[in-house]
Amino acid sequence: MESRHKILLLDDDPDVLVVYKELLSQLPSHPEIHTANTGARALALLEAEPFRLLICDLKMPKMDGLQVLSIVRRRFQELRTVVMTGVADEEFRSRAYALGVDLFWLKPDTQQNMQMFLECLESLLGQDSASGFRGVQSKSLMDIIQMECLSLSSTVLRITRGSLVGKIWIVGGELIHAEAEGAVGEAAFRRILEWRSGTFENLPAELEHERTIDKPVNALLLEMAQAMDETANLAGEGATEEGQHRRTVWRLSALTREGAEWVVSAPVLAYISPTRLTAIY
C-alpha cells in the first residue's frame, strides 16, 4: 500500500488546529494530519518522523513561527513550508520568503479562496523536482503571481534568469507595472512570463509607483496560458493537462474575487463550447 504524505500543522490556538485539521482532510491525496501547539513540539515531531509539509503560524509565544522556519531551513531542507497567519504585515512576508517558504497565506483569505488554498497545498504535496522558481519549488511564475494577487499582497517581485532581470509591481493584489529587457508594462510582463525557470525574491512594496498595466492580472495570465498552448499545438505537442487545469483554476478564482459564491459547470452543445461556467451571485 502506498504511504500517505504527512502534514504538520503548527498553531498555538487549539480551535485553529481543529478547524484546519478538518479542512486539510479534504485534500484529494488524503494526507496524514498531525498537529503541534508549540514550536518545540513541532521540531520534536519533525525529528521523530519524516513530514512532507509544515504549515506554520507566525505569532506564537516563546518560539515564534519565523524562529521555527529558520531552524527548519537548516535541518529539514526537503520539507515544504507554508506560512498561514492572520498578520497582514509586509515585513513578516518578506522575512518568511527570505527563509524559503513555499507559500505565504493570510487566514482570512482562506475563507474567501478555500479551493485555491487547497489546490496550492495539494500541489506542494505532489512535487518531487527542484525545477521552477525558488521559493515555490516546481511552481511556474504564473502560479507565484496568482498566489501573490490572491493574498492581496503589496510587493515587488524581482525575477532573475541567468543574466536577465525583471521586476513586477503588485499593490493590494493588483498588478500595476512590470519592467524587463528595456520594456515596460504589459510587454515586459509577457516577456518575464516566458521564462520557464529562475529565481525570485520579494522586495519592499512601492505603493506610489506609476501604473502602466490596467488589464486584470487573471486576464493577462489566461492570455499567456492560451498563447503557450497554441505554441505547443503548432509544435505537435497538444495542450497539456496542466495548462487546462491552470486556466480552469484562474477562471474560478477570478469569479470568486468578483463575488461569486457558487460556480456551476454544465455541458452545452459542442459547436458552442465544451463547457460553460455560470456564476451565481
PERAPE-V867577 format. One record per helix or strand. SS is the DSSP state (hx for helix, st for strand). FROM is the first residue (numbers start at 1). LEN is the number of residues. If there is no record, write none. Layout:
BEGIN
SS	FROM	LEN
SS	FROM	LEN
END
This chain:
BEGIN
st	6	5
hx	14	11
st	32	5
hx	39	10
st	53	4
hx	65	11
st	80	6
hx	90	9
st	103	4
hx	107	6
hx	114	13
st	132	2
st	136	2
hx	141	10
st	155	7
st	164	8
st	174	7
st	183	2
hx	185	9
st	198	6
hx	217	18
hx	241	17
st	262	5
st	276	5
END
